[in-house]
């Protein structure tokens, strides 16, 4: 399916939270017809008043769904699965479904197995976000220079994969990668979930309310993501438990190595770890400069 602005491509967003609202905002600016389903009527009203969507409903309607050529699910994983269980039969043949879900192995095969013939689900993960929630905080600028991961299976067509990549480009992502569900979950365990675990643990390590008056940029930068949605992230951690535990164990080993080096006065080990850290971090700086 080719995305066509101002013509037959109507994009349905299911779930108008931060990401769903930001998708809608970006796509409407691009000239697509954007409609939405969101159980919170106040979110629909806000999105309409601020011209983030063209139309919206707080209930599920077959005729409304059938208008969509592309459907984006911006729901928690378990809610997404329940939605598919209940409403998958409403999709017309030829529609392409995608998502923003942060875990894939426990989602993709199950969703694909429950869809009617002619309906394709191609998973994706936008590596972007903010520490606020709801369509009221939507901001399509979060996609600029960010990474977008497409997660196909053997059930996906090349057309579906290409459509998903095109969606990523239209949203403004600068780097689009393709990973298997297993590899995706391994990478996300390290790059996203572990970092949230570290930030949460650090914020829980001191009960001194006075630290807010003494901290510098390093602490603020490291703990930015500690302001966290406990329901969503607990669900994501549990659904990706094995890969995340593996990465937490590896992190613990490296932390213990640094701890032991400091305890034993082993300056060479400390310097070796810091040099390696600097070299690896420089790869991110290079990638950022290459995009400028």
Buried (B, 14 or more C-beta within 10 A) or exposed (E): BEBEEEEEBBBBBBBBBBBBBBBBBBBBBBEBBBBBBBEBEEBBBBBBEEEBBBBBBBEBEEEBBEBBBBBBBBBBBEBBBEBBEEBBEBBBEEBBBBBBBBBBBBBBBBBBEBBEEEBBBBBBBBBBBBEEBBBBEBBBEBBEBBBBBBBBBEBBEEEBBBBBBBBBEBBBBBBBBEBBBEBBBBBBBBEBBBBBBBBBEEBEEEEEEEEEEEEEEEBEEBBEBBEBBEEBBEBBBEBBBEBBEBBBEEBEEEEEBBEEBEEEEBEEBBEEBEEEEEEEEEEEEEEEEEEE
